Amino acid sequence: MTYLEFEKPLAEIEGKAEELRAMARQNEKMDVEKEAAALDKKADAMLRDLYKDLSAWRKCQVARHPERPHCLSYIEQLFTEFTPLAGDRNFADDHAVLGGLARLGDRPVVVIGHEKGHDTASRIERNFGMARPEGYRKAIRLMELADRFNLPVVALIDTPGAYPGKGAEERGQSEAIARSTEKCLQIRVPLISVIIGEGGSGGAVAFATGDRVAMLEHSVYSVISPEGCASILWKDAEKMREAAEALRLTAQDLKKLGVIDRIIKEPIGGAQRDAQATIAAVGSEIEALLSELDALKPAERLKARRKKYLDMGSKGLAA
């Protein structure tokens, strides 16, 4: 287990319990289970206390946890018959964006998502989940395919933002993001978007302009990272804690603001503590939301989706 900075006291207690059990494994005559169980109980209480009211910055840290389940984990556990489709038919295949045909239960769907990678090699290959223009153009191609064959689209968002490199800008990064967002508003099939980790800026919006947007309890969704915001506003990246609070980037804040529709509960300690339970909860929510959208005709669904985003923020402006 990788422990976050604020989890260090917890790491000490859990480490001591494991140390006792390791000693007992080496010496069968030692009976340490009572002491280890007491430490387990203390660690459980501390874990619950740490996670009962996380600050915005701590939620950022949890959302970025390296052991948090990523897009590929969801695809492997939730979907069957996944057939990946590659390339934008123009420049290249972007490995930061996964997508293809699959089945969710008995329902055929198109699934699209950002993949960060799980170790150094895969993170470099996936560019840490930061998509280039060809990634967004691949997503557009997949959404058009879904629309043509009347397949719902499931989008799994987990990116710090679109890749800002020179090559990406030369190939039309902002145009590709805008086209992907536009395509989300054009397709007549159901579009469910779930933020499973980080939802960073336009790179996330390009997949998250759905009929229904859900967020995991400790995921974040914002126009800029707290570090980037702090660097611009205060010329000091170390003020990221203040920036995180100001950005209102937590699922709880965004639900109140009407930016998202659902919050999916995570296990105590975050998704990284029980990846299978988290993935199962996301799957159940996606199925429920798709059933909800089935009741609408395509024209009604499209009209409601567009109205949802046109009306966003209008209450605050009127006030």
C-alpha positions in Angstrom: 0.0 0.0 0.0 1.2 3.5 -0.9 0.3 5.9 1.8 -0.4 9.6 1.2 1.2 12.3 3.2 -1.8 12.8 5.6 -2.0 9.0 6.1 1.5 8.6 7.7 0.2 8.1 11.2 -2.0 5.3 9.8 1.0 3.8 8.0 2.9 3.5 11.3 0.0 1.6 13.0 -0.7 -0.7 10.1 3.1 -1.2 9.7 3.4 -2.3 13.3 0.6 -4.8 13.0 2.1 -6.3 9.9 5.5 -6.4 11.7 4.1 -8.4 14.6 2.5 -10.9 12.2 5.7 -11.3 10.2 7.5 -12.1 13.5 4.9 -14.7 14.3 5.3 -16.3 10.9 9.0 -16.8 11.6 8.4 -18.1 15.2 5.3 -20.3 15.5 5.4 -20.2 19.3 4.7 -16.4 19.3 1.1 -15.4 19.8 0.7 -11.9 18.7 -2.8 -12.0 17.2 -4.4 -10.1 20.2 -1.9 -7.2 20.0 -2.2 -7.2 16.2 -6.0 -7.2 16.3 -5.9 -4.2 18.7 -3.7 -2.3 16.3 -6.0 -3.2 13.4 -8.9 -1.8 15.4 -7.0 1.4 16.1 -6.0 1.7 12.4 -9.6 1.2 11.3 -10.8 4.0 13.7 -8.1 6.3 12.4 -8.9 5.5 8.8 -12.5 6.4 9.3 -11.6 9.6 11.2 -9.2 10.7 8.4 -11.7 10.1 5.6 -14.9 11.4 7.3 -14.3 15.0 6.3 -11.5 15.4 3.7 -10.4 18.8 2.7 -10.4 19.7 -1.0 -6.7 19.3 -1.3 -6.7 15.9 0.4 -9.4 14.8 -2.1 -7.0 15.9 -4.9 -4.3 13.7 -3.4 -6.7 10.7 -3.1 -7.9 11.3 -6.7 -4.3 11.1 -7.9 -3.4 8.0 -5.8 -1.2 5.7 -7.9 -3.1 2.6 -6.8 -6.5 4.0 -7.6 -8.2 1.9 -10.3 -7.8 3.4 -13.8 -9.8 3.1 -17.0 -8.3 -0.3 -18.0 -9.3 -1.8 -14.7 -12.9 -0.7 -15.2 -13.0 -2.1 -18.7 -11.5 -5.4 -17.6 -14.0 -5.9 -14.7 -17.2 -4.3 -16.0 -17.3 -5.0 -19.7 -17.1 -8.2 -21.7 -16.2 -8.7 -25.4 -14.2 -5.4 -25.4 -12.8 -4.8 -28.9 -10.4 -1.8 -28.8 -10.4 0.5 -31.8 -7.2 2.5 -32.6 -6.3 5.6 -34.4 -7.9 8.8 -35.6 -7.6 7.9 -39.3 -5.5 11.0 -39.7 -2.2 11.1 -37.7 -1.7 8.3 -35.1 -3.1 6.3 -32.3 -3.1 8.1 -28.9 -2.5 5.5 -26.1 -3.7 8.0 -23.5 -7.2 7.4 -24.8 -8.8 3.9 -24.8 -11.9 3.1 -26.7 -13.9 0.4 -28.4 -16.9 -1.8 -28.6 -18.0 -3.8 -25.6 -20.9 -5.3 -23.7 -22.1 -4.0 -20.3 -24.1 -7.0 -19.1 -26.3 -7.9 -22.2 -26.2 -4.3 -23.6 -23.7 -3.5 -26.4 -22.0 -0.1 -25.8 -19.1 2.0 -26.9 -16.7 2.8 -24.1 -14.2 5.6 -24.1 -11.7 6.7 -21.4 -8.4 8.2 -20.3 -5.8 5.7 -19.2 -2.9 6.9 -17.0 -1.0 3.6 -16.7 0.0 1.7 -13.6 3.8 1.6 -13.6 6.6 3.7 -15.0 6.6 2.1 -18.5 2.9 2.2 -19.0 2.6 5.8 -17.6 5.1 6.9 -20.2 3.3 5.0 -22.9 0.0 6.5 -21.9 1.5 9.9 -21.4 0.1 10.0 -17.8 -3.5 10.2 -19.2 -2.9 13.5 -21.0 -4.4 13.1 -24.5 -3.1 14.6 -27.7 -5.4 15.9 -30.5 -5.4 12.4 -32.1 -6.9 11.0 -28.9 -9.8 13.4 -29.0 -10.3 12.7 -32.8 -10.3 9.0 -32.0 -13.0 9.6 -29.4 -15.0 11.6 -32.0 -14.7 8.7 -34.5 -16.0 6.3 -31.8 -18.9 8.5 -30.9 -19.9 8.8 -34.5 -19.7 5.0 -34.8 -21.9 4.7 -31.7 -24.5 7.1 -33.1 -24.6 5.2 -36.4 -25.3 1.9 -34.8 -27.5 3.2 -32.0 -25.1 2.2 -29.2 -24.9 4.1 -25.8 -21.6 5.7 -25.0 -19.9 5.3 -21.6 -17.0 7.7 -21.0 -14.6 7.2 -18.1 -12.7 10.4 -17.3 -9.3 10.4 -15.5 -6.9 13.0 -16.7 -4.9 15.9 -15.3 -5.7 17.7 -18.6 -5.0 17.6 -22.3 -1.3 17.4 -23.2 0.0 21.0 -23.8 3.1 20.1 -25.8 4.3 21.9 -28.9 3.4 19.0 -31.3 -0.1 18.8 -29.8 -0.7 22.5 -30.3 0.6 22.3 -33.9 -1.8 19.5 -34.7 -4.8 21.5 -33.3 -5.3 20.6 -29.7 -7.9 23.2 -28.8 -9.8 22.5 -32.0 -9.9 18.8 -31.3 -11.1 19.3 -27.8 -13.8 21.7 -29.0 -14.9 19.2 -31.7 -15.1 16.4 -29.2 -17.2 18.5 -26.9 -19.4 19.4 -29.8 -19.8 15.7 -30.8 -21.0 15.0 -27.2 -23.8 17.5 -27.8 -24.7 16.1 -31.2 -25.0 12.3 -30.8 -28.5 11.0 -30.4 -27.6 8.0 -28.2 -27.3 8.0 -24.4 -24.0 9.4 -23.1 -23.0 8.6 -19.6 -19.8 10.2 -18.2 -18.1 9.1 -15.0 -15.2 10.9 -13.4 -13.2 8.2 -11.8 -10.1 10.2 -10.7 -9.1 13.6 -12.0 -11.2 15.6 -14.3 -8.8 18.3 -15.6 -10.0 21.2 -17.6 -11.1 21.0 -21.3 -9.4 17.6 -21.6 -12.1 16.2 -19.3 -15.0 18.3 -20.6 -14.4 16.8 -24.0 -15.7 13.5 -22.7 -17.8 14.7 -19.8 -20.5 16.7 -21.7 -23.0 13.8 -21.2 -26.7 13.3 -20.5 -25.6 12.3 -17.0 -22.3 13.0 -15.2 -21.4 11.0 -12.2 -18.3 11.4 -9.9 -16.7 9.0 -7.5 -16.8 10.4 -4.0 -13.2 11.4 -3.8 -12.6 12.4 -7.4 -12.1 16.0 -8.5 -13.2 18.0 -11.5 -11.9 21.5 -12.2 -10.9 24.1 -14.8 -7.3 24.0 -13.7 -5.1 22.1 -11.2 -4.8 23.6 -7.7 -1.0 24.0 -8.4 -1.6 25.8 -11.7 -4.3 28.0 -10.1 -2.0 29.0 -7.2 0.8 29.8 -9.6 -1.4 32.2 -11.6 -3.3 33.8 -8.8 -0.7 34.0 -6.0 2.6 33.3 -8.0 3.2 30.5 -5.6 2.4 26.9 -6.3 2.6 26.1 -2.6 -0.7 27.8 -2.1 -2.4 24.8 -3.7 -4.4 24.1 -0.6 -6.1 27.5 -0.7 -6.6 27.1 -4.5 -8.2 23.7 -4.1 -10.8 25.2 -1.7 -11.4 28.2 -4.0 -11.9 26.0 -7.1 -14.9 24.1 -5.6 -13.6 20.9 -7.3 -15.0 18.2 -5.1 -17.9 16.0 -6.1 -19.9 17.4 -3.1 -19.4 21.0 -4.2 -20.1 20.2 -7.9 -23.3 18.4 -7.0 -24.6 21.5 -5.2 -23.6 23.7 -8.1 -25.5 21.4 -10.5 -22.4 20.6 -12.6 -22.8 16.8 -11.9 -25.8 14.6 -11.4 -24.6 11.7 -9.1 -22.0 11.0 -6.5 -20.8 7.4 -6.3 -19.7 6.3 -2.8 -16.2 4.9 -2.3 -15.0 2.4 0.3 -13.6 3.9 3.5 -10.1 5.0 2.7 -10.8 5.6 -1.0 -11.1 3.5 -4.2 -7.5 2.2 -3.8 -8.4 0.3 -0.6 -11.0 -1.8 -2.4 -10.8 -1.4 -6.2 -13.3 -4.3 -7.0 -16.0 -2.8 -4.8 -15.5 0.7 -6.3 -15.6 -0.7 -9.9 -18.8 -2.7 -9.1 -20.4 0.5 -7.6 -19.6 2.4 -10.8 -21.0 -0.4 -13.0 -24.3 -0.4 -11.0 -24.6 3.4 -11.4 -23.9 3.3 -15.1 -26.6 0.6 -15.6 -29.1 2.6 -13.5 -28.4 5.8 -15.5 -28.7 4.1 -18.8 -32.1 2.6 -17.7 -33.2 6.1 -16.7 -32.3 7.5 -20.2 -34.0 4.6 -22.0 -37.3 6.2 -21.1 -36.5 9.2 -23.3 -36.9 9.4 -27.1 -33.6 10.4 -28.9 -34.9 13.8 -29.8 -36.0 14.5 -26.2 -32.7 13.2 -24.9 -30.7 15.4 -27.2 -32.8 18.5 -26.4 -32.5 17.9 -22.7 -28.7 17.4 -22.9 -28.2 20.7 -24.8 -30.5 22.6 -22.4 -28.7 21.2 -19.4 -25.4 22.8 -20.5 -26.9 26.0 -21.9 -28.7 26.6 -18.6 -25.6 25.7 -16.5 -24.7 28.7 -14.2 -27.9 30.7 -15.2 -29.3 30.5 -11.7 -26.1 32.1 -10.3 -26.2 34.8 -13.0 -29.8 35.6 -12.3 -29.1 35.9 -8.6 
